Amino acid sequence: MVEVRYFAAIADAVGKDKETLDLPPGSTIADLRTALATTYGPDLNTMLQVCAYLIGDELTRDATTPLTPRVDVLPPFAGG
């Protein structure tokens, strides 16, 4: 089980701030993207490819990174 927390535009796109997904042990960011695109549609996959993922204390975009029990999905932010 992986708790996925969504922020900003991704939260708007999926219509929630968080959910728990039943992904097998050893799943990666690529597996998470596939599961989310299957659930929410292929348009979300385009957004997910530009997101950063907070895995533990590491912010990454590497699709081969293994998931931890909690993952934050962070779209690009603008601001100053």
N, C-alpha and C positions, 0 to 999 in steps of 0.2 A: 504494500500500500504506500502511495506517495501523496502527500498533501501538496497541492499546487496552489500557490497564491498568485493572483493576477493584479496588475497595476495599470492605471491610466487607460490608454486606448485598448489594450488587450482585455481588461476587465469589462469595458464597454462592449467589445465585440462578442465576448462569451456570455455576458449578462450576469456575471457574478464576480465576487472578489476572491473566492477560493472554492476548491472542491477536492475530494479525495478520489484518486484513481487506483484501480487494481492493476498495477503493472508488475510483471515478474521480476524477481531479483536479477540484478545485472543489467537492467534496462538503462538506456542512454538518453541523452537529449534528443537524438534522432527518433528513438522509439516514442518519446513523449510527443514530439511534433506530429508523428504519424497518428497516434491515438487522438490527439486534439483535432487534426484535420479530418479524420474519419467522423468524429462526433459533430464538429461545428462547420464543416465544409472546407473545400479546397482554398477558398479565399483567405481563410485564417492562416493557412500554411505560408502564404506570402508574408504576412505580418510576423509570423513566428521566426522566419529566417533572418530577420533584422533585429530580433530581440536579443538581449543578454539574459543569462540565466544565473541566478545566485544559487550555487551548490555549496552548502556548508558556508565557509567564509570566502569562497572564491567566485568571482564574477567571470563568466566565460561565454563564448559563442561557439565553442568546439562541440560539434554534434556527437563526438565519440565519448564525451564525458559521462561517466556513470552517474546515475541519479542517487540522491540521498533521500531520507524519509520526508524532507521538505524541500521544495524547489520554488523559488520566486521567479516569475516571468516578467521581465522589465523591458518595455518598448523603449526606443530611443526617446530621450527627453530633450526638449529645447528650453532655453532660458538663459538668463544672464545674471 
